[in-house]
Amino acid sequence: MKNIIFISPNFPSNYWHFCHELKANGMNVLGIGDQPYEELSDGLKDSLNEYYKVTDLENYEEKYRAVAFLAFKHGRIDWLE
């Protein structure tokens, strides 16, 4: 199974459709964003296998740690969007 990370999958608001289609085609869809999980749309929540919240998407170190955590947990990351 391929691992795909979407950064800020909730923006723009229609972006979650890409996550949905990837998951429907057997991909492991992971998200990194600054919005609390509870505030994500139901469609997006259902489309993600895991979501990692950061406090600031402009903080390189925080995003780097998020990607490292997801790679450690899920294995090699095949695509970063």
C-alpha positions as CSV (number, residue, x, y, z in Angstrom):
1,M,0.0,0.0,0.0
2,K,1.4,3.4,-0.9
3,N,1.6,6.1,1.7
4,I,0.5,9.6,0.6
5,I,0.7,12.7,2.8
6,F,-1.5,15.7,2.2
7,I,-0.4,18.9,3.8
8,S,-3.5,21.0,4.8
9,P,-6.0,18.6,3.2
10,N,-8.8,20.8,4.4
11,F,-7.8,23.8,2.1
12,P,-9.2,24.5,-0.3
13,S,-12.5,23.1,0.8
14,N,-12.9,20.7,-2.2
15,Y,-9.4,19.2,-1.7
16,W,-10.7,16.4,0.4
17,H,-12.2,14.8,-2.8
18,F,-8.6,13.9,-3.9
19,C,-8.1,12.2,-0.6
20,H,-11.3,10.3,-1.0
21,E,-10.4,9.0,-4.4
22,L,-6.9,8.0,-3.4
23,K,-8.3,6.0,-0.4
24,A,-11.0,4.4,-2.6
25,N,-8.1,3.2,-4.8
26,G,-6.2,1.5,-2.0
27,M,-3.8,4.3,-0.9
28,N,-3.0,5.0,2.7
29,V,-3.9,8.7,2.9
30,L,-2.3,10.7,5.7
31,G,-2.9,14.3,6.6
32,I,-0.9,17.1,8.3
33,G,-2.7,20.3,9.1
34,D,-3.2,23.1,11.6
35,Q,-6.9,22.7,12.0
36,P,-8.1,20.6,14.9
37,Y,-9.3,17.1,13.8
38,E,-12.8,17.8,15.3
39,E,-13.2,20.7,12.9
40,L,-12.5,18.7,9.7
41,S,-15.4,17.9,7.5
42,D,-16.9,14.4,7.9
43,G,-15.9,13.6,4.3
44,L,-12.3,14.5,4.9
45,K,-12.2,12.5,8.2
46,D,-13.5,9.5,6.4
47,S,-10.9,9.9,3.6
48,L,-7.9,10.1,5.9
49,N,-6.3,7.1,7.6
50,E,-4.5,9.4,10.0
51,Y,-4.3,13.1,10.7
52,Y,-1.4,14.8,12.5
53,K,-2.1,18.3,13.8
54,V,0.6,20.9,13.9
55,T,0.3,24.4,15.5
56,D,1.8,26.3,12.5
57,L,2.1,25.0,9.0
58,E,4.8,27.6,8.3
59,N,7.1,26.0,10.9
60,Y,9.5,23.7,9.0
61,E,10.6,21.8,12.1
62,E,7.0,21.0,13.1
63,K,6.2,19.7,9.6
64,Y,9.4,17.8,9.5
65,R,8.6,16.0,12.8
66,A,5.1,15.3,11.6
67,V,6.4,13.6,8.4
68,A,9.0,11.7,10.3
69,F,6.4,10.4,12.8
70,L,4.1,9.3,10.0
71,A,7.0,7.6,8.1
72,F,8.0,5.8,11.3
73,K,4.5,4.6,12.0
74,H,3.4,3.8,8.4
75,G,6.6,3.2,6.5
76,R,8.1,4.8,3.5
77,I,6.2,7.9,2.2
78,D,5.6,7.6,-1.5
79,W,4.1,11.0,-2.2
80,L,3.9,14.4,-0.4
81,E,1.2,16.8,-1.7
